[in-house]
């Protein structure tokens, strides 16, 4: 079962008066834990510019009610995102997207990224993609991400 919601925390970011909306979909039958699905979607929203520094996220309770999940799940999402330096909790005000601080050394960042790259390459090879097709698909995706962030595609 897939649940999809559109979050508009009162429609306005309290710190910048910008309309904030975030669509979160969770699949209860997925192999990926719900907390990871949510965290990944918040990360993607920040990377693509849908959420920016200063945007407020819903409270743990509000997001848990919207997604119909246990509040402990959302608390874990927020704890992980805080540990990763993406959000910060401001006492009495809420949870906000913050300036990304470097929390991992280059070695640790690579240790986290490498298995993801290996999995993607392995899956592509199992689907009979050639090295060139994989390279082209990767470049196409990078271009799409750049467009989502408001830039122009990089066709170098």
KEKE-3310 file (N, C-alpha, C; in steps of 0.2 Angstrom, whole numbers, plus 5000, padded with zeros to 4 digits):
npx = (5004:5003:5005:5002:5005:5003:5012:5009:5014:5004:5005:5015:5032:5038:5049:5053:5042:5039:5030:5028:5029:5028:5029:5026:5028:5024:5028:5021:5023:5036:5053:5061:5064:5051:5055:5067:5062:5055:5065:5074:5066:5065:5078:5080:5071:5077:5090:5085:5080:5067:5064:5072:5085:5080:5066:5052:5049:5035:5029:5034:5023:5012:5017:5017:5004:4998:5005:5000:5008:5018:5023:5036:5043:5044:5051:5063:5067:5069:5079:5089:5091:5095:5107:5114:5116:5106:5094:5088:5083:5074:5071:5055:5051:5051:5056:5069:5075:5092:5108:5118:5130:5146:5147:5153:5169:5179:5183:5173:5162:5163:5164:5150:5144:5149:5144:5131:5133:5139:5128:5119:5126:5128:5115:5111:5120:5115:5103:5108:5113:5125:5142:5143:5129:5125:5133:5128:5115:5117:5123:5112:5103:5110:5109:5095:5093:5100:5093:5081:5085:5086:5095:5104:5104:5119:5128:5141)
npy = (4994:5011:5027:5043:5060:5078:5090:5105:5115:5125:5132:5142:5146:5149:5157:5164:5167:5160:5150:5133:5117:5099:5084:5068:5051:5035:5018:5005:4991:4990:4985:4994:5003:5012:5024:5027:5029:5041:5050:5050:5056:5069:5073:5073:5083:5094:5094:5096:5108:5111:5112:5123:5132:5136:5133:5127:5111:5100:5096:5082:5075:5080:5076:5062:5060:5064:5055:5043:5035:5028:5040:5038:5034:5045:5053:5046:5048:5062:5063:5056:5065:5076:5072:5070:5083:5090:5096:5106:5107:5120:5126:5127:5132:5124:5112:5114:5116:5117:5125:5115:5106:5100:5084:5072:5065:5065:5051:5044:5049:5043:5029:5028:5031:5022:5009:5011:5015:5004:4995:5001:5000:4986:4982:4988:4981:4968:4970:4970:4982:4992:4998:5010:5014:5014:5025:5035:5036:5039:5052:5058:5058:5066:5078:5080:5082:5093:5102:5102:5109:5121:5125:5125:5111:5101:5099:5095)
npz = (5000:4996:5003:5000:5003:5004:5011:5018:5029:5037:5025:5024:5027:5042:5045:5033:5026:5014:5003:5008:5003:5003:4996:5002:5000:5005:5005:5012:5010:5005:5004:5010:5025:5033:5039:5033:5020:5021:5026:5015:5006:5011:5011:4997:4993:4998:4991:4978:4979:4983:4996:5007:5016:5032:5030:5038:5045:5048:5065:5075:5079:5071:5058:5059:5061:5049:5040:5045:5054:5067:5079:5084:5073:5065:5074:5074:5061:5061:5070:5064:5053:5059:5065:5053:5049:5042:5047:5061:5077:5085:5100:5106:5094:5083:5070:5058:5041:5039:5036:5027:5036:5036:5040:5039:5036:5021:5018:5026:5019:5007:5010:5014:5001:4992:4992:4988:4975:4970:4971:4962:4950:4949:4948:4936:4927:4928:4922:4909:4904:4895:4898:4892:4890:4904:4908:4901:4905:4919:4917:4911:4922:4931:4924:4925:4939:4941:4933:4941:4952:4948:4939:4923:4912:4911:4898:4895)
capx = (5000:5007:5001:5005:5002:5006:5013:5009:5013:5001:5006:5020:5038:5038:5055:5054:5036:5039:5025:5032:5025:5033:5025:5029:5025:5027:5025:5021:5025:5042:5059:5065:5060:5047:5059:5072:5059:5054:5071:5077:5062:5067:5085:5079:5068:5083:5094:5082:5078:5060:5065:5078:5087:5075:5060:5050:5045:5030:5031:5034:5016:5008:5019:5015:4997:4997:5007:4998:5014:5020:5027:5043:5046:5046:5056:5069:5069:5072:5085:5094:5092:5099:5114:5117:5117:5102:5089:5090:5077:5074:5067:5049:5049:5050:5061:5070:5081:5098:5114:5122:5137:5150:5148:5157:5175:5179:5183:5167:5157:5164:5161:5143:5142:5152:5139:5125:5135:5140:5122:5116:5130:5126:5108:5112:5123:5110:5098:5111:5116:5132:5145:5141:5122:5125:5137:5123:5109:5120:5123:5105:5100:5113:5106:5088:5094:5103:5087:5076:5088:5085:5101:5103:5108:5126:5129:5148)
capy = (5000:5017:5033:5049:5066:5084:5093:5112:5117:5131:5135:5147:5145:5155:5161:5167:5168:5157:5144:5127:5111:5094:5078:5062:5045:5029:5012:5000:4985:4990:4982:5000:5005:5019:5030:5028:5032:5048:5054:5050:5061:5075:5074:5074:5089:5099:5094:5099:5115:5111:5114:5127:5133:5141:5130:5123:5105:5098:5093:5075:5072:5082:5072:5056:5059:5065:5049:5038:5031:5029:5046:5036:5033:5052:5055:5043:5052:5069:5062:5055:5071:5081:5069:5071:5090:5093:5099:5108:5109:5126:5125:5131:5135:5118:5109:5118:5115:5121:5125:5108:5106:5094:5080:5066:5065:5062:5044:5042:5050:5038:5023:5028:5031:5017:5003:5013:5015:4997:4992:5003:4997:4979:4981:4990:4976:4963:4972:4970:4989:4992:5003:5017:5015:5016:5032:5040:5036:5043:5059:5061:5059:5072:5084:5081:5084:5100:5106:5102:5113:5128:5126:5122:5105:5101:5095:5096)
capz = (5000:4995:5005:4998:5006:5002:5017:5018:5036:5037:5019:5024:5031:5047:5045:5027:5023:5008:5003:5009:5002:5002:4995:5004:4998:5009:5003:5018:5008:5003:5008:5013:5031:5032:5042:5028:5014:5023:5027:5008:5002:5014:5008:4990:4992:4999:4986:4972:4980:4985:5003:5007:5023:5035:5029:5044:5044:5053:5071:5075:5080:5065:5052:5061:5060:5042:5036:5049:5056:5074:5081:5085:5067:5063:5079:5071:5054:5063:5074:5059:5049:5063:5065:5047:5049:5037:5051:5067:5081:5089:5106:5106:5087:5078:5066:5052:5037:5041:5032:5028:5039:5034:5046:5037:5032:5014:5019:5028:5014:5002:5013:5013:4994:4987:4992:4984:4968:4968:4970:4955:4944:4949:4945:4928:4923:4928:4917:4903:4902:4893:4902:4889:4892:4911:4909:4898:4910:4924:4915:4910:4928:4934:4921:4928:4945:4940:4931:4947:4957:4945:4934:4916:4911:4910:4893:4893)
cpx = (5004:5002:5005:5001:5006:5006:5013:5008:5011:5002:5012:5026:5038:5043:5056:5048:5035:5034:5030:5027:5030:5028:5029:5025:5028:5024:5026:5023:5032:5048:5062:5061:5057:5051:5064:5068:5057:5060:5074:5073:5063:5073:5084:5076:5073:5087:5092:5079:5070:5059:5072:5079:5082:5068:5058:5047:5040:5032:5030:5027:5012:5010:5017:5008:4995:4999:5004:5003:5015:5024:5035:5047:5048:5051:5063:5072:5072:5078:5091:5096:5096:5106:5118:5118:5112:5096:5092:5083:5078:5069:5061:5047:5048:5057:5062:5076:5086:5103:5117:5129:5140:5151:5152:5164:5175:5179:5176:5161:5157:5162:5154:5140:5143:5147:5133:5127:5136:5133:5118:5120:5128:5119:5108:5115:5119:5105:5101:5113:5123:5135:5143:5134:5122:5128:5131:5117:5111:5120:5117:5102:5103:5110:5099:5089:5096:5097:5082:5079:5088:5091:5099:5107:5115:5127:5136:5151)
cpy = (5006:5023:5039:5055:5072:5088:5101:5114:5124:5135:5140:5145:5151:5159:5166:5169:5165:5151:5138:5121:5105:5088:5072:5056:5039:5023:5007:4993:4984:4987:4988:5002:5011:5025:5032:5031:5039:5052:5055:5056:5068:5077:5076:5081:5095:5099:5097:5106:5116:5113:5118:5129:5138:5138:5126:5116:5104:5095:5085:5072:5074:5077:5065:5055:5060:5058:5043:5033:5033:5036:5044:5035:5040:5055:5052:5047:5059:5068:5060:5061:5076:5078:5070:5079:5094:5098:5101:5109:5115:5126:5130:5134:5129:5116:5112:5115:5120:5121:5118:5109:5100:5090:5074:5068:5063:5054:5041:5043:5045:5031:5022:5027:5025:5011:5005:5013:5008:4993:4994:5000:4989:4978:4983:4984:4969:4964:4973:4977:4988:4998:5010:5019:5018:5023:5037:5041:5040:5050:5062:5063:5065:5078:5085:5084:5092:5105:5107:5108:5120:5130:5124:5115:5105:5096:5095:5089)
cpz = (5000:4998:5003:5001:5004:5008:5015:5025:5036:5030:5019:5029:5036:5048:5039:5023:5016:5008:5003:5007:5000:5001:4997:5003:5002:5006:5009:5016:5005:5007:5012:5019:5030:5034:5036:5021:5015:5023:5020:5005:5005:5011:5000:4989:4994:4994:4979:4973:4982:4992:5003:5015:5026:5035:5036:5042:5049:5059:5070:5075:5074:5059:5053:5059:5053:5038:5039:5050:5064:5075:5082:5079:5064:5068:5076:5065:5056:5066:5069:5054:5053:5064:5059:5045:5044:5041:5057:5071:5085:5094:5106:5099:5082:5075:5059:5048:5039:5036:5033:5030:5037:5041:5045:5034:5025:5014:5021:5023:5009:5004:5013:5006:4990:4987:4987:4976:4965:4967:4963:4949:4943:4946:4938:4924:4923:4923:4910:4900:4900:4898:4899:4891:4899:4912:4906:4902:4916:4923:4914:4917:4932:4931:4924:4934:4945:4938:4937:4952:4954:4940:4928:4916:4909:4904:4890:4890)
residu = (UNK:UNK:UNK:UNK:UNK:UNK:UNK:UNK:UNK:UNK:UNK:UNK:UNK:UNK:UNK:UNK:UNK:UNK:UNK:UNK:UNK:UNK:UNK:UNK:UNK:UNK:UNK:UNK:UNK:UNK:UNK:UNK:UNK:UNK:UNK:UNK:UNK:UNK:UNK:UNK:UNK:UNK:UNK:UNK:UNK:UNK:UNK:UNK:UNK:UNK:UNK:UNK:UNK:UNK:UNK:UNK:UNK:UNK:UNK:UNK:UNK:UNK:UNK:UNK:UNK:UNK:UNK:UNK:UNK:UNK:UNK:UNK:UNK:UNK:UNK:UNK:UNK:UNK:UNK:UNK:UNK:UNK:UNK:UNK:UNK:UNK:UNK:UNK:UNK:UNK:UNK:UNK:UNK:UNK:UNK:UNK:UNK:UNK:UNK:UNK:UNK:UNK:UNK:UNK:UNK:UNK:UNK:UNK:UNK:UNK:UNK:UNK:UNK:UNK:UNK:UNK:UNK:UNK:UNK:UNK:UNK:UNK:UNK:UNK:UNK:UNK:UNK:UNK:UNK:UNK:UNK:UNK:UNK:UNK:UNK:UNK:UNK:UNK:UNK:UNK:UNK:UNK:UNK:UNK:UNK:UNK:UNK:UNK:UNK:UNK:UNK:UNK:UNK:UNK:UNK:UNK)
# end
